[in-house]
Amino acid sequence: MASAPSPEEISQFVERFAGVLANSGVPTMSARVMGAMLVSPNGTMTAAELADLLKISQPAVSGAVRQLLQVSFISRERLPGSRKDHYRIREDVFAAILERRNQALSEWESTSRSGAALFGAESAVGARLTEAADFFAFIHTDMDQMIKNWRAEHPG
């Protein structure tokens, strides 16, 4: 059995993980909070714990938490006997992230199709926009099925 990681190793992992999320479009502070919450032993953390672990201010935590709550990647709860808010990362957070991205693909498809109609399907611009719309539809359908397959294999 591997030994428990040191605080420094945990911090390095959280920052590395957050960097990957940030490179994918997740706001940096929100990515750092997600990374910290993923490695939380009990799956919940308070704002003070997040600020301490990440070495950031309470207002920075507040902004990141607010953004993550708005997109339903985390939830706020009160633990029995506690007066502090505890934040819990959603169990299926990565499927939820991909679902949101997949919704964007549907919007990209719709907008591309309306552009193709505006410019005319026979024009060069219309043809390019139609190809983009077809691509977005193709990826959207496959991703939707992959998410359904994942959830079927990993109910929770």
C-alpha positions in Angstrom: 0.0 0.0 0.0 1.3 3.4 -0.9 2.1 5.9 1.8 -0.1 9.0 2.1 1.0 11.9 0.0 2.7 14.8 1.7 1.0 18.2 1.9 3.5 19.4 -0.7 2.6 16.6 -3.1 -1.1 17.2 -2.6 -0.6 20.9 -3.3 1.4 20.1 -6.5 -1.2 17.7 -7.7 -4.0 20.2 -7.0 -2.2 22.9 -9.0 -1.3 20.6 -11.8 -4.9 19.4 -12.0 -6.2 23.0 -11.9 -3.9 23.9 -14.7 -5.4 21.2 -16.9 -8.9 22.4 -16.1 -7.9 26.1 -16.7 -6.4 25.2 -20.1 -9.8 23.7 -20.9 -11.7 26.9 -20.1 -12.5 26.5 -16.4 -11.7 29.8 -14.6 -8.4 29.4 -12.7 -9.7 30.0 -9.2 -12.7 27.7 -9.8 -10.3 25.0 -11.2 -8.1 25.3 -8.1 -11.2 24.9 -5.8 -12.3 21.9 -7.8 -8.9 20.3 -7.6 -8.8 20.9 -3.8 -12.2 19.5 -3.3 -11.4 16.4 -5.3 -8.6 15.4 -2.9 -10.6 16.2 0.2 -10.8 13.0 2.2 -14.5 13.4 3.1 -15.5 15.2 0.0 -16.5 18.4 1.7 -14.5 21.6 2.6 -15.3 24.9 4.2 -14.3 28.2 2.6 -11.7 28.6 5.4 -10.2 25.2 4.6 -10.1 26.0 0.9 -8.4 29.3 1.5 -5.9 27.7 3.8 -5.1 24.8 1.5 -4.9 26.9 -1.6 -3.2 29.9 0.1 -5.8 32.3 -1.3 -8.1 34.9 0.2 -11.6 34.3 1.4 -13.0 36.6 -1.3 -11.2 34.6 -4.0 -12.7 31.4 -2.5 -16.1 33.1 -2.4 -16.0 34.0 -6.1 -14.9 30.5 -7.2 -17.5 28.8 -5.0 -20.2 31.1 -6.3 -19.3 30.2 -9.9 -19.2 26.5 -9.1 -22.5 26.6 -7.3 -24.1 28.4 -10.3 -23.1 25.7 -12.7 -24.0 22.9 -10.2 -20.5 21.5 -10.0 -20.7 21.7 -6.2 -23.4 22.0 -3.5 -23.6 23.9 -0.3 -24.6 22.1 2.9 -24.5 22.4 6.6 -23.2 19.5 8.6 -24.9 18.6 11.9 -23.5 20.7 14.7 -21.6 23.1 12.3 -22.4 26.7 11.8 -20.2 26.9 8.7 -21.2 26.2 5.1 -19.5 23.1 3.7 -19.1 22.6 0.0 -19.3 19.2 -1.6 -18.1 18.4 -5.1 -20.8 16.8 -7.3 -20.2 13.0 -7.6 -20.6 13.1 -11.4 -18.9 16.4 -11.9 -17.0 15.5 -15.0 -20.1 14.0 -16.7 -21.9 17.2 -15.8 -19.0 19.3 -17.3 -19.2 17.4 -20.5 -23.0 17.7 -20.6 -22.7 21.5 -20.4 -20.1 21.4 -23.2 -22.4 19.2 -25.2 -25.2 21.7 -24.8 -22.9 24.3 -26.2 -22.3 22.1 -29.2 -26.0 22.1 -29.8 -26.0 25.9 -29.7 -23.1 26.0 -32.1 -24.9 23.7 -34.5 -28.1 25.8 -34.4 -26.2 29.1 -34.9 -24.1 27.6 -37.8 -27.3 26.4 -39.5 -28.9 29.8 -39.2 -25.8 31.3 -40.7 -25.8 28.9 -43.6 -29.4 29.8 -44.3 -28.5 33.5 -44.1 -25.7 33.2 -46.6 -27.3 30.5 -48.7 -26.4 26.8 -48.6 -24.9 27.0 -52.1 -22.4 29.9 -51.2 -18.9 29.2 -50.0 -19.8 30.6 -46.6 -23.0 28.7 -46.4 -21.2 25.4 -47.3 -18.6 26.1 -44.6 -21.3 26.8 -42.0 -23.3 23.7 -43.0 -20.2 21.6 -42.6 -19.5 23.1 -39.2 -23.1 22.5 -38.2 -23.0 18.9 -39.4 -19.7 18.4 -37.4 -21.2 19.8 -34.2 -24.3 17.6 -34.6 -22.2 14.5 -35.1 -20.1 15.2 -32.0 -23.1 16.2 -30.0 -24.9 12.9 -30.8 -21.8 10.8 -30.0 -21.1 12.7 -26.7 -24.7 12.4 -25.6 -24.6 8.7 -26.1 -21.2 8.4 -24.3 -22.6 10.3 -21.3 -25.6 8.0 -21.3 -23.4 4.9 -21.5 -21.1 6.2 -18.7 -24.1 6.8 -16.4 -25.6 3.4 -17.2 -22.3 1.7 -16.2 -21.7 4.0 -13.2 -25.1 4.7 -11.6 -25.0 6.8 -8.6 
